[in-house]
């Protein structure tokens, strides 16, 4: 019986570096889009995109998004349930990820929240910290 080899890394990350996706940072000086060349970079871009998108905002996929606007003005105690919801939903849209820790905290200035996410992809640990201004989300 012929068996397929099992990879511990994504085969896209082996060999010549080619663009596999688009980074959510759109301010590249040489072109409109920055290209990601590894699975790790693309997963980070996908996470940022998911967290900062509201449900109903993505065309043809109304359930996609972290929906921060709806929970932004919740009391600090409700952020634990928002973090748990985000964790469950992220697994649905980024299935290869292993979330180590996710937390949402309001800064001392009530106009900012910080989302901290520790995760692992292909046995490589990474962290993501997103600072969100309530003014950015309510405009």
C-alpha positions in Angstrom: 0.0 0.0 0.0 1.4 3.4 -1.0 1.3 5.9 1.8 1.6 9.7 1.5 4.4 11.3 3.5 3.4 13.2 6.6 4.9 16.7 6.8 5.5 18.6 10.0 5.9 21.8 8.1 3.8 23.2 5.3 5.3 22.1 2.0 4.8 25.7 0.7 7.5 26.8 3.1 10.1 24.5 1.6 12.3 25.6 -1.3 12.2 28.8 -3.3 10.3 31.7 -1.6 7.2 32.5 -3.5 4.2 34.6 -2.6 1.5 32.6 -1.0 -0.8 35.3 0.2 -1.4 39.0 0.9 -0.4 40.7 4.1 -2.9 43.0 5.8 -0.4 45.8 5.8 -1.1 47.7 2.7 1.5 50.5 2.9 4.3 49.0 0.9 6.3 51.7 -1.0 6.9 49.6 -4.1 3.4 48.1 -4.6 -0.1 48.2 -3.2 0.1 44.8 -1.5 2.8 43.1 0.6 3.2 39.5 -0.2 3.6 36.8 2.4 6.1 34.0 1.7 5.6 31.6 4.6 2.7 29.9 6.2 3.6 31.6 9.5 3.3 35.1 8.0 0.1 34.3 6.2 -1.5 32.9 9.4 -0.6 36.1 11.2 -2.2 38.2 8.5 -5.3 36.0 8.5 -5.6 36.4 12.3 -5.4 40.2 12.1 -7.9 40.2 9.3 -10.3 38.0 11.2 -10.0 39.9 14.5 -10.5 43.4 12.9 -13.4 42.4 10.7 -17.0 42.7 11.9 -19.6 40.1 11.2 -21.6 41.0 8.0 -18.7 43.1 6.7 -17.2 40.4 4.4 -19.2 39.9 1.3 -20.7 36.4 0.8 -19.4 35.3 4.3 -21.6 37.1 6.9 -20.3 35.0 9.8 -16.7 35.9 9.3 -15.1 38.3 11.8 -14.2 39.0 15.4 -17.1 41.4 15.8 -15.3 43.8 18.1 -17.6 46.7 17.6 -20.5 44.8 19.2 -18.5 43.9 22.3 -16.3 47.0 22.6 -18.3 48.8 25.2 -18.9 45.8 27.3 -17.7 45.8 30.9 -14.2 44.5 31.5 -15.6 41.3 33.0 -17.3 40.4 29.7 -14.0 40.4 27.8 -13.3 36.9 29.0 -16.4 35.6 27.2 -15.4 37.6 24.1 -12.0 36.0 24.2 -13.5 32.5 24.5 -15.9 33.2 21.6 -12.9 34.5 19.5 -10.9 31.4 20.3 -13.7 29.1 19.1 -14.4 31.1 16.0 -10.7 31.3 15.0 -10.4 27.5 15.0 -13.2 27.4 12.4 -11.4 29.9 10.0 -7.8 29.0 10.8 -7.9 25.3 11.4 -4.1 24.6 11.6 -3.6 26.9 14.5 -3.1 25.9 18.2 -4.1 28.8 20.4 -2.0 28.9 23.6 -3.6 32.0 25.2 -5.9 34.8 24.2 -6.8 37.8 26.3 -8.5 41.1 25.8 -7.8 44.0 28.2 -8.9 47.6 28.4 -6.0 50.0 28.9 -5.9 52.6 31.6 -7.1 55.0 28.9 -10.6 53.7 28.3 -10.4 54.4 24.5 -8.0 51.5 23.8 -8.2 47.8 24.1 -5.4 45.3 23.7 -5.9 41.8 22.2 -3.0 39.4 23.0 -2.9 36.1 21.3 -0.2 33.4 21.7 -0.5 30.6 19.2 1.5 27.9 17.4 1.4 27.0 13.7 3.5 24.1 12.4 5.2 23.7 15.7 6.4 27.3 15.6 5.2 29.6 18.4 4.2 33.2 17.7 2.5 36.1 19.4 0.2 38.7 18.1 -0.7 41.9 20.0 -3.3 44.2 18.5 -4.0 47.6 20.0 -7.4 48.9 19.0 -8.7 52.4 19.5 -12.4 52.8 20.1 -12.3 55.9 17.9 -11.1 53.8 15.0 -13.9 51.2 15.4 -16.7 53.7 15.9 -16.1 55.9 12.9 
